[in-house]
């Protein structure tokens, strides 16, 4: 048994100026921009969801700009296996998370649980 749920969205931006990209998306979405510390802050900027339901970040990338979603889970391997049974495929493991691809080509990530109310909001899979 494990749990998972939609964690949030990552806005991938092919840019040299992730802060300007974050300022645009923060303004567009009505969210406060929060710079992240040290090395992490060179690639990611957090947008604060006023409802605290979604984790949203702007990410500096070298590939084409796009938006991808993150699924958070208390058991990454079990969740990745469940999604593979639905037709997804593993693309690349990065640190503790997996980049996956849906059967229709969209990329998404499976990440460790991090939201406040994860246990109350997540779906239980058996």
PyMOL commands that set and color helices and strands:
alter all, ss='L'
color gray80, all
select helices_A, chain A and resi 18-29+38-42+76-85+118-121
alter helices_A, ss='H'
color red, helices_A
select strands_A, chain A and resi 2-13+32-35+44-48+55-60+66-73+89-94+97-101+107-112+123-125
alter strands_A, ss='S'
color yellow, strands_A
deselect
rebuild
show_as cartoon
